[in-house]
């Protein structure tokens, strides 16, 4: 009998967002320093990182 083993590979579904976007509710991590910014409303605008002022985040 044969079977396929699940290797539990992690799929890369992270998206990149920049300051000024309205990416929706959630936690966004600064790609430069790792600071987390939480947006709690769908109309919130992603600000520059409060720690390093960079503008690129991943979700």
C-alpha positions in Angstrom: 0.0 0.0 0.0 1.4 3.4 -0.9 0.5 6.8 0.5 1.5 10.5 0.1 3.1 12.0 3.1 2.1 15.6 4.0 5.4 17.5 4.4 3.7 20.5 6.0 5.4 23.0 3.7 4.5 26.5 4.5 3.0 28.3 1.6 4.2 31.9 1.1 1.0 33.9 1.1 2.4 37.2 2.5 1.5 40.3 0.7 3.5 43.6 0.6 1.8 46.9 1.4 3.2 50.5 1.4 2.4 53.6 3.5 -0.7 55.4 2.2 -2.6 52.2 1.2 -5.8 51.1 2.8 -5.0 47.4 3.0 -7.8 46.5 5.5 -7.9 45.2 9.1 -4.9 43.3 10.4 -1.4 43.3 11.6 1.3 44.6 9.3 5.0 44.1 10.0 7.6 46.6 8.9 10.0 44.9 6.4 12.9 47.0 7.7 12.7 46.6 11.5 9.9 44.2 12.3 7.7 46.7 14.2 4.0 45.7 14.0 1.3 48.2 13.1 -2.3 47.1 13.7 -5.1 48.5 11.6 -8.5 48.0 13.2 -10.8 49.5 10.6 -11.1 48.8 6.9 -10.7 52.6 6.2 -7.5 53.0 8.1 -4.5 54.2 6.1 -1.2 52.4 6.6 1.2 54.9 8.2 5.0 55.0 8.1 6.6 52.7 10.6 6.5 54.4 14.0 9.9 52.9 14.9 12.1 53.5 11.8 9.8 55.6 9.5 10.2 53.1 6.6 7.2 52.5 4.4 7.0 48.9 3.3 5.1 46.3 5.3 4.2 42.6 5.0 1.0 40.9 6.1 
